[in-house]
């Protein structure tokens, strides 16, 4: 199935090649060993202002009903970026267990292509009175990850649901209860 409900958001990936690291047999072998991954990844053939295919690595967090725990959320998101980037790098270099993970990824991004763009989208579903917190989180993450982003030529976007929809991601507010395909 290609529709996932998580954190108040529905991600519809019908027609997109995608994966969740938590579903990969090799990742499951190491998942309890202090490695964090984003919720779902997919190849988006086109994005606004880009002709290159884009690999989206999406993490979803829901704080509509609660206050954002800034410091712990910052640490969690930073670890997810670094560990997911390590998973992809090991797969593309075919090093260690990465060689097995590479075989478990969708064929369209099993190998790193020079024109493939990698964007981490950290979608923090919040109510409007926490907009300043979201901005502060975005600034702190981008400052902390700046060197890594330049080194790997990745982009990191911290946004809410409306911004994610505006950049063309196949997501919507979730009005249904979570399904068995939850992220």
N, C-alpha and C positions, 0 to 999 in steps of 0.2 A: 504494500500500500504506500502511496506517496503523499498522504495527507497526515500531518502531525499536529497535535494540540499540546501546547505547553505554555505555562506562565501567562495565561490569558491571551495567547496568540495562536492562530492557525497558520501553519506553513504548508502551502500546496506545491508539491514538487513533481506533479504529473508532467511527464515529458522532459524532466531534467535528470541528468545523471547525478546521483547523490549517494552519500553514505553517512553513517553514524559510527564513529570509532567504537562506541560501546557495543556495537553489533558485530565487530570484526573478531573472529576467533583468536587471532594473535594478540590483539589489544586486551582481550579478556584475561589473558595469561599474566599481564603486567598491571592490570587496572588497580589492584590493591597496593601497589608499590609507589605511592606518592606521585602518580602521574595523573594530571587532569586534562580533560579534553573539552572542546566546545560541543554544543548539542548536536549540530548537524552541519554538513558541508555539501555544497553542490556546485556544479559548473553552470554558470549563467552566461549564455552565448553573447549577449549584448547588455551593456550598461550605458546609461547616459554619459555622453562625452568620452566614449571609449569604443574603439573597433575591436579590441582584443577580448578574447574570452576571459571571464573572471571567475576565479574559484572563490566562492563565498564561504567563510567559516563563521557560523552564526551561534552566538551564545544568547540565551534568553533568561532574563530575570524579571520577576514580577513583584513590584512594590506599590501596587495600586492601593492596597488596604493598610500598608504599614510604612513606617519611616525607613528610608534607605540606611542600612548600617554601613556608613561610608568606608571606614578603615578596613573592615573584613571583606566588603565587596570589592574594594580596590585590590587587596591582596589576592582574592579569588580570581578576579578577571585577569590580573597580570600573570598569574600562574597558568591559567588556561591558554593565554596567548603563547607564552613561552613553550609550554609542553606540547601544544598542538603544532606549533612551528617545528619543534624537535621531531614529532612523529612524522610530519611530512618530509622533513629533511632526511631523516633516516631512511624513509621509504624511497625517496628519489635518489639517494646515494646508494641504496641497496646495502646498507650496513646493519649488522646485527639482526635483530628481529625486524628491522625496517624492511629487509628483503622480503620477508613473508607478508608484512603489511602491504607492501607495494603490490603484491599479487592479489590482495583482497580489495584494493581500491577499484572504483570504476575505471574501465579501460581508458576513457578520455583524459584522465589525469593521473594515470599510473606513473607516467614519466613527466618530468618537468620540461615544459616547453618554454623557449625564450620569450614568446609573446603572451604567456599565461600570466595574468595579474592575480595576486592573492590579497583579498580584503577580509579583515576580521571585522565583523559587525557585532558589537556588544549592545544588544537591545535591552534597555532597562525600562520596563513598562511601569511608568509612574503617573501620578496625577499631576496636574498643572502647578500645584503649589510647591512641588519639589524641583522645579526647573533649574533653580540656582544650584542645587545639589548635583544634578545631572551635568551641568556645565563645569562645575568644579571637578567632578570625576573625570570628565573628558579631558580637561586640561592636565590633571595630574597623571593620568595614564599616558597621554601623548608625550608628556615631558619625560616620563620614566622609560618609555619604550622607544624614544627617538632614535638612539643609536642602532638598536636592533632593527627598527623599521628601515633605516637607511641601508644597513648591511644586507638585509634580505630583500630590499625593494618591495616591502609590503605596506599596506595602508591599514590603519586602525580607526574605526569609526565607533564612537559611543553615541547612541541616539535613543530616541523614544520611538514608539510605533509609527507615529505620523511621518517622521523623517525617514524611517526605513521604507515606508510605502512610497514616499516621494522620490526616492532614488531607484524605485522600480523593483523592489524585492517582492516575491510572491507570497505576501503575508497579509493577514487581516486580523482584526480583533476577534477573539474566540467567544462565541456566544453559547457554545455547546460544552458539556462537561468533557473532561479529558477522556481520550480513548485508550485502547490497549497499545496504540502506537505512539504514546506520549514520548516526548524527548527526554 
